Amino acid sequence: MTNPASSSSPPETDCLVVASQSRQVNRLTGVQILATGSYAPENVVRNEKLTELGYDADWIVKRTGIQARCWATDDQATSDIAYEAVVRCLDNGNINISEIDLILLATITPDQPTPSTACHVQRMLGSDAPAMDIGAACAGFMYALITGMQFVACGTYQRVLVIGADLMSRTVNPKDMKTFPLFGDGAGAVVIGPGTPDQGFHSYTLGADGNGAQLLHMPAGGTRCPTTPESLIQELQYLTMDGRSVFKWAIRTLSDSVNQVLDYAQIKPADVDLTILHQANNRIIQAAATELGLNKDDVFVNLDRYGNTSAASIPLALDEAYQAGLINPNDKVLFSGFGAGLSWGSGVWQG
């Protein structure tokens, strides 16, 4: 993976780079990451603060690994925190907004039902690029990244801005002891562009299983169950989760999808230089790392400081890993995101 701050313009590529594929696992190379950036609101809420609401700070750490999370202020929306991440990303890569050809924003917490939050971010940036949202919950960034890479690999666009941003503090019920302390707000962004034939995902997989939709969802607020005084009284606007079932599903799906991409890329767990998993729960991360035989020292974790930031989780971690010097050219980086839908995406990146 190239250092985003020192990227040069590589040769253009075409759609032939994505020709190697099977039904479930594909290869998508000829694309590199040119820059990364992230943002978390300044309002840091530690577990001790939640004791005022009746929460047990030690229980939260023991069950999740989370010690703090960042919450947006009342006047901040998802577009605001996404914008901040993008500004940092463009600055880090010395990229002008006029160079961006497409804006993709992964989120499940839009500013409003319509227009898309990506359009709000486009306006704030002063861009005229096409812009759209992608909704795949905690797997959203993987979906958006791979979508953007397809445009670059086919030569349609030279610079694609991919954002993951969610303001999860507005979706959780303060009275839900098992869900409320898990989530935080944040945003991460990357700019991708043409790379060499060896740069990009040497293997990736995307998946979804709508049969598990009820395990993690927000019942009200859409056309199935519009927001009404009655739905508000029943508190149906909040995120609900069958934690035990989601926990079991996450470990199984994460392990299965990661094994698929490692096998396809012919890479052993010991050959992975850095692993960035969706930061949902430290027990999930550690259990999956053990089952997969990954070196736990190479598994990046920032969950303790941010909580579960949904679509922002992976790009926020990716940016922090870059800034910490944990990713070097040609390193093999394993990604995996999983969440509501149920949906997931995993891949082995090299570049």
C-alpha positions as CSV (number, residue, x, y, z in Angstrom):
1,M,0.0,0.0,0.0
2,T,1.4,3.3,-1.0
3,N,2.1,6.1,1.4
4,P,-0.8,8.5,0.6
5,A,1.2,11.6,1.2
6,S,3.9,10.6,-1.3
7,S,1.8,9.0,-4.1
8,S,2.8,9.6,-7.7
9,S,0.6,9.3,-10.8
10,P,0.7,5.6,-12.0
11,P,-0.2,4.4,-15.4
12,E,-3.8,4.2,-16.3
13,T,-5.6,0.8,-16.2
14,D,-8.7,-0.7,-17.8
15,C,-11.4,-3.2,-16.8
16,L,-9.2,-6.2,-17.6
17,V,-7.8,-5.9,-14.0
18,V,-11.1,-7.1,-12.6
19,A,-11.5,-10.1,-15.0
20,S,-10.2,-12.7,-12.5
21,Q,-13.3,-13.6,-10.5
22,S,-15.4,-16.4,-9.1
23,R,-19.0,-16.3,-7.9
24,Q,-18.1,-15.2,-4.4
25,V,-14.5,-13.9,-4.4
26,N,-13.0,-11.4,-6.9
27,R,-9.8,-9.6,-7.6
28,L,-9.8,-5.9,-8.2
29,T,-6.3,-4.3,-8.7
30,G,-4.9,-1.4,-10.6
31,V,-6.1,1.0,-7.9
32,Q,-4.2,2.7,-5.1
33,I,-5.1,4.8,-2.0
34,L,-3.8,8.3,-2.6
35,A,-4.8,9.9,0.8
36,T,-6.6,9.2,4.0
37,G,-8.2,11.4,6.7
38,S,-10.5,11.1,9.6
39,Y,-12.4,13.1,12.2
40,A,-14.0,12.4,15.6
41,P,-16.1,14.9,17.5
42,E,-14.4,16.7,20.3
43,N,-17.0,15.6,22.9
44,V,-15.3,12.6,24.4
45,V,-17.7,10.6,26.6
46,R,-15.9,8.2,28.9
47,N,-17.6,5.2,30.6
48,E,-17.5,7.0,33.9
49,K,-19.8,9.6,32.5
50,L,-22.4,7.0,31.7
51,T,-22.5,5.9,35.3
52,E,-24.7,9.0,35.8
53,L,-27.3,7.1,33.7
54,G,-27.0,3.9,35.7
55,Y,-24.4,2.2,33.6
56,D,-21.5,0.1,35.0
57,A,-18.3,1.4,33.6
58,D,-16.4,-1.8,34.4
59,W,-19.1,-4.0,32.7
60,I,-18.8,-2.0,29.5
61,V,-15.1,-2.5,29.3
62,K,-15.3,-6.2,30.2
63,R,-18.0,-6.9,27.7
64,T,-16.9,-4.7,24.8
65,G,-13.5,-3.3,25.3
66,I,-14.9,0.3,24.9
67,Q,-13.6,2.9,27.4
68,A,-14.9,6.0,25.6
69,R,-16.7,7.2,22.5
70,C,-17.0,10.6,20.8
71,W,-20.4,12.2,20.4
72,A,-21.3,15.0,18.1
73,T,-22.7,18.3,19.4
74,D,-26.4,19.1,18.8
75,D,-25.6,21.4,15.9
76,Q,-23.5,18.7,14.0
77,A,-25.0,16.4,11.4
78,T,-23.4,13.5,9.5
79,S,-22.4,15.9,6.6
80,D,-20.5,18.1,9.1
81,I,-18.3,15.3,10.4
82,A,-17.9,13.8,6.9
83,Y,-16.7,17.2,5.7
84,E,-14.1,17.5,8.4
85,A,-12.7,14.0,7.5
86,V,-12.5,14.9,3.9
87,V,-10.7,18.2,4.5
88,R,-8.1,16.3,6.5
89,C,-7.9,13.7,3.7
90,L,-7.3,16.2,1.0
91,D,-4.8,18.1,3.0
92,N,-2.8,14.9,3.8
93,G,-2.7,14.0,0.1
94,N,-2.1,17.5,-1.2
95,I,-5.2,17.0,-3.4
96,N,-7.4,19.8,-4.6
97,I,-11.2,19.3,-4.5
98,S,-11.3,20.1,-8.2
99,E,-9.5,16.8,-8.9
100,I,-12.2,14.7,-7.4
101,D,-14.4,13.0,-10.1
102,L,-16.9,11.2,-7.8
103,I,-18.0,11.3,-4.2
104,L,-19.3,8.2,-2.5
105,L,-20.6,8.3,1.1
106,A,-21.4,5.2,3.2
107,T,-23.8,6.0,6.0
108,I,-27.0,4.9,7.7
109,T,-27.5,8.2,9.5
110,P,-28.2,10.7,6.7
111,D,-28.8,14.3,7.4
112,Q,-32.3,13.8,6.0
113,P,-34.1,11.2,3.8
114,T,-33.4,13.3,0.7
115,P,-31.3,14.7,-0.8
116,S,-28.3,12.4,-0.1
117,T,-25.8,13.3,2.5
118,A,-23.1,13.0,-0.2
119,C,-24.8,15.9,-2.0
120,H,-24.6,18.0,1.2
121,V,-20.9,17.2,1.5
122,Q,-20.4,18.0,-2.2
123,R,-21.9,21.5,-1.7
124,M,-19.8,22.1,1.5
125,L,-16.6,21.2,-0.4
126,G,-17.4,23.4,-3.4
127,S,-17.3,20.4,-5.7
128,D,-19.3,19.7,-8.9
129,A,-18.6,15.9,-8.9
130,P,-21.4,13.3,-9.0
131,A,-22.3,12.3,-5.4
132,M,-24.3,9.5,-3.9
133,D,-24.9,7.7,-0.6
134,I,-24.3,3.9,-0.1
135,G,-26.2,2.2,2.8
136,A,-24.7,-1.0,4.1
137,A,-24.4,-0.2,7.8
138,C,-21.1,-1.2,9.3
139,A,-20.0,-2.9,6.1
140,G,-20.8,0.3,4.2
141,F,-17.3,1.5,3.7
142,M,-16.3,-1.8,2.1
143,Y,-19.2,-1.6,-0.2
144,A,-18.4,2.1,-1.1
145,L,-14.7,1.5,-1.5
146,I,-15.2,-1.4,-3.9
147,T,-17.8,0.5,-5.8
148,G,-15.4,3.4,-6.2
149,M,-12.6,1.1,-7.2
150,Q,-14.7,-0.3,-10.1
151,F,-15.0,3.2,-11.6
152,V,-11.3,3.8,-11.3
153,A,-10.3,0.4,-12.6
154,C,-12.5,0.8,-15.7
155,G,-10.9,4.2,-16.4
156,T,-14.2,6.1,-15.9
157,Y,-12.8,8.3,-13.1
158,Q,-9.2,9.2,-12.0
159,R,-9.9,10.4,-8.5
160,V,-12.7,9.0,-6.3
161,L,-13.5,10.2,-2.8
162,V,-14.9,7.5,-0.6
163,I,-16.3,8.5,2.8
164,G,-17.6,6.5,5.7
165,A,-19.5,8.6,8.3
166,D,-22.1,7.9,10.9
167,L,-23.6,9.8,13.7
168,M,-24.7,6.8,15.8
169,S,-25.4,8.7,19.0
170,R,-28.7,9.8,17.5
171,T,-29.9,6.3,16.8
172,V,-29.5,4.6,20.2
173,N,-31.9,4.6,23.2
174,P,-30.3,5.9,26.5
175,K,-32.5,3.3,28.3
176,D,-31.1,0.4,26.3
177,M,-28.3,-0.8,28.5
178,K,-26.9,-3.3,26.0
179,T,-26.8,-1.0,23.0
180,F,-26.5,2.6,24.1
181,P,-22.8,2.5,25.4
182,L,-21.6,0.7,22.2
183,F,-21.8,3.4,19.6
184,G,-19.9,6.6,18.8
185,D,-19.8,9.2,16.1
186,G,-17.0,9.6,13.5
187,A,-16.0,9.8,9.9
188,G,-13.1,8.6,7.7
189,A,-12.3,9.3,4.1
190,V,-9.9,8.1,1.4
191,V,-9.1,9.2,-2.1
192,I,-8.4,6.4,-4.6
193,G,-6.9,6.6,-8.1
194,P,-5.2,4.4,-10.8
195,G,-2.4,2.2,-9.6
196,T,-0.1,-0.5,-10.8
197,P,-1.4,-4.0,-11.7
198,D,-0.3,-5.2,-8.2
199,Q,-2.0,-2.5,-6.2
200,G,-5.5,-2.9,-4.8
201,F,-7.6,-5.9,-3.6
202,H,-5.9,-9.1,-4.5
203,S,-9.1,-10.7,-3.3
204,Y,-12.4,-9.4,-1.9
205,T,-15.9,-10.6,-1.2
206,L,-19.1,-8.8,-0.5
207,G,-22.2,-10.5,0.9
208,A,-25.6,-10.0,2.4
209,D,-28.3,-12.0,4.0
210,G,-31.6,-10.3,4.4
211,N,-33.0,-13.2,6.4
212,G,-31.2,-11.6,9.4
213,A,-32.5,-8.1,9.0
214,Q,-34.5,-8.2,12.2
215,L,-31.4,-9.0,14.3
216,L,-30.1,-5.4,13.9
217,H,-32.4,-2.7,12.7
218,M,-34.3,0.5,13.4
219,P,-38.0,-0.4,13.1
220,A,-39.5,3.0,12.5
221,G,-38.7,5.9,10.2
222,G,-39.2,4.4,6.8
223,T,-42.2,3.6,4.6
224,R,-42.8,0.2,6.3
225,C,-43.3,2.0,9.7
226,P,-43.4,5.8,9.3
227,T,-42.5,7.9,12.3
228,T,-45.8,8.8,14.1
229,P,-46.7,9.9,17.6
230,E,-47.5,6.3,18.3
231,S,-44.1,4.9,17.1
232,L,-42.3,7.6,19.1
233,I,-44.2,6.5,22.2
234,Q,-43.1,2.9,21.6
235,E,-39.6,4.2,20.9
236,L,-39.4,2.4,17.6
237,Q,-37.1,5.1,16.1
238,Y,-34.1,3.6,18.0
239,L,-31.6,0.9,16.9
240,T,-32.5,-2.5,18.3
241,M,-30.1,-5.4,18.4
242,D,-30.2,-9.1,19.3
243,G,-26.7,-8.9,20.7
244,R,-26.2,-12.6,21.3
245,S,-27.3,-13.6,17.8
246,V,-25.3,-10.8,16.2
247,F,-22.2,-11.8,18.2
248,K,-22.3,-15.4,17.0
249,W,-23.1,-14.4,13.4
250,A,-20.3,-11.8,13.3
251,I,-17.6,-14.2,14.4
252,R,-18.8,-16.9,12.0
253,T,-19.2,-14.6,9.0
254,L,-16.0,-12.7,9.7
255,S,-14.0,-15.9,9.9
256,D,-15.7,-17.5,6.8
257,S,-15.3,-14.4,4.6
258,V,-11.7,-13.7,5.7
259,N,-10.7,-17.4,5.0
260,Q,-12.3,-17.0,1.6
261,V,-10.2,-14.0,0.6
262,L,-7.0,-15.3,2.1
263,D,-7.4,-18.6,0.2
264,Y,-8.2,-16.8,-3.0
265,A,-5.1,-14.5,-2.7
266,Q,-3.0,-17.5,-1.6
267,I,-1.9,-15.7,1.5
268,K,-1.4,-17.3,4.9
269,P,-2.6,-15.4,8.1
270,A,1.1,-15.1,9.1
271,D,1.8,-13.2,5.9
272,V,-0.7,-10.4,6.7
273,D,1.1,-7.2,7.8
274,L,-1.9,-5.5,9.3
275,T,-5.5,-6.4,10.0
276,I,-8.2,-3.8,10.2
277,L,-11.6,-5.2,11.2
278,H,-14.8,-3.4,11.9
279,Q,-14.5,-2.1,15.4
280,A,-17.7,-3.5,16.9
281,N,-16.7,-5.3,20.0
282,N,-13.2,-6.3,21.2
283,R,-14.4,-9.8,22.1
284,I,-15.5,-10.3,18.4
285,I,-12.1,-9.0,17.2
286,Q,-10.1,-11.1,19.5
287,A,-12.2,-14.3,19.0
288,A,-11.9,-13.9,15.2
289,A,-8.2,-13.2,15.3
290,T,-7.7,-16.4,17.4
291,E,-9.9,-18.5,15.1
292,L,-8.1,-17.2,12.0
293,G,-4.6,-17.6,13.4
294,L,-3.8,-13.9,12.9
295,N,-1.0,-12.3,14.8
296,K,-2.9,-10.3,17.4
297,D,-0.1,-7.7,17.6
298,D,-0.9,-6.9,13.9
299,V,-4.6,-6.5,14.5
300,F,-5.4,-2.8,14.7
301,V,-7.7,-1.7,17.5
302,N,-9.0,1.8,18.4
303,L,-12.4,0.6,19.6
304,D,-11.5,1.6,23.1
305,R,-11.4,5.3,22.2
306,Y,-14.2,5.5,19.7
307,G,-16.7,2.7,20.2
308,N,-18.6,1.4,17.2
309,T,-18.7,4.1,14.6
310,S,-20.5,2.0,12.0
311,A,-19.4,2.9,8.4
312,A,-16.7,5.2,9.8
313,S,-15.0,2.4,11.7
314,I,-12.7,1.0,9.0
315,P,-11.6,4.3,7.3
316,L,-11.0,5.9,10.7
317,A,-8.8,3.0,11.7
318,L,-7.1,3.0,8.3
319,D,-6.2,6.7,8.7
320,E,-4.8,6.3,12.2
321,A,-2.8,3.3,11.0
322,Y,-1.3,5.4,8.3
323,Q,-0.5,8.3,10.6
324,A,1.2,5.9,13.0
325,G,3.4,4.6,10.3
326,L,2.0,1.1,10.6
327,I,1.4,0.7,6.8
328,N,4.4,0.6,4.4
329,P,4.6,0.1,0.6
330,N,3.6,-3.4,-0.5
331,D,2.2,-4.3,2.9
332,K,-0.6,-6.8,2.9
333,V,-3.6,-5.3,4.7
334,L,-6.6,-7.4,5.6
335,F,-10.0,-5.6,5.9
336,S,-13.3,-6.9,7.1
337,G,-16.6,-5.1,7.8
338,F,-19.8,-6.6,9.0
339,G,-23.2,-5.4,10.2
340,A,-26.9,-4.8,9.7
341,G,-28.5,-6.2,6.6
342,L,-27.0,-8.5,7.4
343,S,-24.1,-7.5,5.3
344,W,-20.4,-7.9,5.1
345,G,-17.3,-7.3,3.1
346,S,-13.7,-8.5,3.4
347,G,-10.6,-8.1,1.3
348,V,-6.8,-8.5,1.1
349,W,-5.2,-5.2,0.0
350,Q,-1.7,-4.7,-1.3
351,G,-0.1,-1.6,-2.6
